[in-house]
Amino acid sequence: MNKKHPGLLCGTALAVCALSSAVNASLIDMGNGLIYDDALDITWLKNANLAATETFGVAGIASDGGMDWYTAMVWIDAMNASSYLGFSTWRLPTVTPLNGESFNYVANTNGTADRGFNISAPGTLYAGSGANELAHLFHNSLGNRGACAIADRPATECIMRTPDNYWEWGLIETGPFINMLANRYATNVTSEVDAMRAFDFGFGWGQVGTGGKTGNYYAIAVLDGNVSAVPVPAAVWLFGSGLLGLVAVGRSRRAR
């Protein structure tokens, strides 16, 4: 599902009006293939599977964009070396501890650990947390729900959702993104308990895992900050130079 973002009707210059929308409120299509996430203050690449069509010369990427973790890191480096879209600071999504101190690797389903389901989801202890950028995007910015429902049950017990009018397996809300897959996306964070594993996020079922680095992943690139925003001093300068131009034209006409 790839619904149009309500803010697109406002145009790039007035994209702030999208903040009043309940759905995808933090995602603003800035044009040029960039999506600004004002909740996390990062800019996502709009094409969530660029590697399927642009490998930047990196070997080991399948025709569908799949690759192992090591290749994903090399792909990001190659992306930066080519200054894709004019930037050389691309990275994979990152993860920090939910509790702000240390990772809890004991997976559960109620969103209180750094692995498992419902991390940062509404109704959980860490609702809205930006510690896991992919989880926040999935649950908060895009409004998706994971395969395991939140309920008053043991934290390790999963109550599987069943397909209904808001959930179908493999069908997710992708907002303004294109080519987003219901599959595992890589992060740039290695597991502290096993250097052969790294954090990943499963779109389509909403699970944070620490899969083996030689497994199959997909990659979405991100930049820090709002790289599309015109700095205020520059905007003021442009406005001022425009006024000076008008004044000059007025003087020229009066002199005739």
N, C-alpha and C positions, 0 to 999 in steps of 0.2 A: 504494500500500500504506500503510495507516495502522494500524500495530500499537499496541496499548495499552502504555503505559510500565509496567514492572514496579513502579515506585515508587508508582503510583497506589493500589495495594492498601494501602499504609501510611498513607494519609491525609496531609493537608497538614502537620499538626503533627509527624508522624513521617517526613516525606519524605526525611530523611537516609538512611534505610535503602536508598534507591534507589542509593546510591553503591556498594553491593556488587554491583550488576548489571553484567554485562560489556557489555551493549548499552544505549545511551542513558544510560550511567552518569552523565553530567554534566547531564542534563536533568531538571528536577523540575517537575511540573505544580503550580503554586501556587494554582490556582483563579482565578476572576474573569478568565479569558482570558489568563493570564500563565504563561510558561514560564521558570523560572530556569535559567541555564546556569552552573553553579558552576565550570566549567573556565575560562571567560572572565570570570566575575563580571559578567554582563549579564543582562537580562531580555528575552526575546523576546515579541512578541505572538503568541499561539497561532494566531490566524487569519492565515495567510500570504498571504492575498489579500483583506484587508478592503476594499480600494478597489472591489471588484466590487459591494459592497452598501452601502458608506458612502463617499461622495465628499467629505463635509464642505463641499459646495457648490462644489467646484473643477471648472471646465470642462475638457474635453479628456481625460477618462477614459472609456475604452471600457466597454461593458457587461460584458466579461470581466475588467475590472480593469487592462487594459493602458494604458500612457501613456508619453510620452517622459520623459527625465530631468528636464527643466525642470519639467514638471508634477508629477513625483514629489516634487521639493523643495517646491513650493507646497502639495502635499497634506500633507506632513509639517508644514509651518507651520500649515495650517488645523487639523490634528489637535491641535496644541499649543494653538492659540487656543481650541479647544472643550474643552480639558482632558479629553481622552478617557480614560475609566476613572479620572479623577481626577489625571492627570499632564499636565504641560506641557513635558516635556523629551524627547519622542520624537525619534528620529533614524533615518536609514537606517544599515545596517551600514557599518562603516568598514574601511579597509585601511592598513597601515603596511608599510615595507620588510621583507622576510623576513630580510635580513642585518642589520637594525637600523640601517642607515646611509642607503642610497639605493635607489631602485627600479631593478630590472633589467627593462627592457621587451622584451628579446629573448625571445620566447616559446619554451618548450621543453616536453618531456613528462615530465621526471624530477623536477619539483618544486623546481628550484634557481633559478628565476626568478620574478618576480612576475606573469608572464602565462603561460598555458598550462595544462597538466594536472598533477594529482597534488600540488598545492601543499598542504603540511602533512600529506599522506597518510602512513600508516604505511610504513616502509621507505625513506623519503626522507631527505635531508640535514636538512631542517627538519621532521621528523615531529612532529606535535602542536603546531606553531606556531600562535599565536593572532593572527598579524599580519593575516591575512585572515579576518574573522569568519565569512563565509559558507562559505569553503573549510573552515575548522575544523568548522563545523556539519555540512557534507556528509560529510566524510571521517572525522572522529573521533567526534563526538557521535551521528551517525546511522548511521555505519558503511557509507556508500556508497562505491563504487569508480568511478572515472572511465572514460570510453570508451577511453582509451589506457592500455594495461598498462605497468607499470614493468618494464623489462628491460635487460640489458647491451647496449644499442645506442646509437647516437648520440643525444644529448639532444633533437635535433629530429625524430627518427624515431618515428612513432606506430605501435604494434602494436595494432590495433583489437581490443577484446574481442568475443567472439561470444556471443549469447544462450545461457545455460545455466541451471542451477538457482539461481544467485544474481544474475543480471543479465538484464534484458529492457529493450530500448530504451524510454525513456519511463516506466518503472516504477521508482520509487525508494522507499527506506525513509523515511518521514516521521515516525516516532516519535509523539510526543504532539501534533504540529501538525495543523491542519486546513486544507484548501484550498491545500496547497503544490503548486505547479505544476512540471512538467518543462520549465521555460522560463528566460529570462534575468531575474535579479533585479538591481536597481540598488544601487549603493553611493553614499556621499556624497563620494567622492574623485575629483577631476578629474585627468586625465593631465597630467603635467608637460611632456610633449613636444608635446601638442596639446590646447589648451583647449576644443576642440569635442568631446572624448572624455572618458569617465569609466570607471572600473573597474566591471565587472559580473561576475556569476557565473552560469553556465548549469547549473541543476539539471536532472538527466536525463542530462547527459554530463560534468559535473564540470570545466568549463573556465573559467578566469579570463581575461577579455578586457578590452579598452578600446574599447567600441563608441561609435559616434557618439551624441551626446546627443539627437538627433532621432529615434533608433530607438525600437523598442517594448520596454518593460520592464515588470516587475511589482515591487511594493514590499512588503517586510516591515519593520515598525517594531520598534525596540529601545530599551530604556532602560538606562542605566548602573546597575550594582549590583543587589542583591537588594531590590527595592522592596516586596516582599511580606513581608519578614522583620520580626518584631516586635523593636524595639531591646531589648537586654538590660536597660537601666534600667527601661524601661516594663514589661517582663515581670516583673521583680522587684517593681515597684510594684504590679502587679496581684495578684501572689501574696501580697504583704504585706497589701494591703488586704483580700484574701479571708480571711486569718488573723485580721485585726482584727475582721472581721465575725463570724467564728465565736466569737471571744472575747467579743464584745459579746452575742451570742445566749446564750452559756453563763452570763454574768453575769446576764442578764435572767431566765433560768430559775431560777437559784439564789435570786434576790431574791423570787420568787413564793412 
